[in-house]
Every structure is written in structure tokens, then in C-alpha cells.
Amino acid sequence: TASISGSLVVVRILGSESLEFPSSYALLLFIGFLGLVIASLAFWSIKEPPSSVQGRREPIAIILRSIPELLRKNQDFRRFVIVENLSGFGLMILPFYMLFAKESFNLESIFVGRYLVAQTLGMLLSNILWGIISRRWGSREVVRTCVLIGAVTPILALVLSRFSAKGFYVIFFLVGSMYSGRLVGFEPYLLDIVPDEGRPLYLGIRGTLDILIALLPPIGGLLIDLVGFKPLFLIVTIVLIIAFFLLGDRISPSRPENNH
């Protein structure tokens, strides 16, 4: 409800004739600031119970030296890390869909808010699909479907750019669906393929090895300047198709996948 309401507020502000750029964007940023402050206060008020997990803390140097060995022994985890980093190319171009739409259609500001509504609806409604896929086939198929959507979206954007701005509602709906799928799929799938003992270690290593995802946004901006939208969109599609097929094999029998 809050997501939809926020999207409608964006539409209203950007469509207002009394608020022009940059005042409209300044107001949106201020509203976002207030929302984050309220959310932070809510998190600070949460009282966590003391952890019941007891264990010996290893020095960080020993943990870092153990990473190559863990990757060598756990093929599924190694593949997961590779796929998650490659799928980051889909995240890299998310901000550029709006820029591509503006360049293709010379958009009015109100379309920005409408696209945001479509993206929010994609995030919310796709959760129904992710729930069905997860229950029937497991979290791995959620990840694969999410990656496939990310691969199809850039090509579809290139096709729809030849028509009208309204067609890009589909693009932003898919963008929201893909983003939601990442949140729903990757974490449970990781928990499915790593041993119960040492899960915190695997989670920490996963965060460390996801460095490519952090580096891709500035790389994407540089590539847009160098080659333009169309070549970059094609590159992203190829990379995500590779990620899709890398995740094609079933995980090892030693760690059966849980169906939720």
C-alpha cells in the first residue's frame, strides 16, 4: 500500500503545473528523506534477543584464506556466486531504462511517475508468481525466471522504442518483477545449497564476492557514453542468457533443494 501510494504521490507532483523542475524533484527528494528517517527510527526501536549461537570467532585473515577452498569444494556455491554477479548486469541498466525512454519519446515529466507506478505494480503482483514457482519447483527456478526476465527486458525495450511511450509500461512492470524476484529468490536459494553449519560464513563470503555488482553501475554509465544504449542492452542480454544457462543444471544430490 505504501509503495503504491508513494508512486501516486510522484505522479501527482510531477504532473502538477504549479511545481516545475527543479522544485518538483527537490520536493520528491525531501519526501524520500523523511520516509528514510521514519524507517530508521522504526529499526532503531527494534530490540533483538541475545543470540543463542555460540562459536569460536576466527580471525579475518583465516576466513579470507578459506574462501578459495570453500569455492573449490562447493560447486553449487561457486556457481551461485558467478550467476549472482552476472545477473548484476540486469541491475546495472535499471536506471537507464528511464533515460532511454526519455531519449526515444521526448517524455513529459508525468510519465516518470506513471512508469514508477508500473514498476511498483510489477514488484507487488509478481510476488504471486514467485510464490507459485517457489512452492512447485523451488527457489532455483525463481532465480532462473528472474534472470530470464532480465535478459528479455532490454531486447523488448529496443523493440518498443519504435512505437509509443505507453508501451514502456510493460518494461517498467518487468523491471519491478525482476527486482522483486531477486529479493525473493537469491537468498533462499543460497540457503538451500550451503550446509546448515557455517551458513553465516557463506553469507559473509557471498557479500564479499559480490563486488562486481557494486562496480557495475559506474561501469554502465561509462559504457552508455562510449557505445550508447543499444549495444549496452545487447551486451546485458547476452550476459544474462549465459547466467541463465549456467544455472540450468540441478544442484548436487548431496544437498537437495527445498521446495517452499
Disulfide bonds with the S-S distance in Angstrom:
none
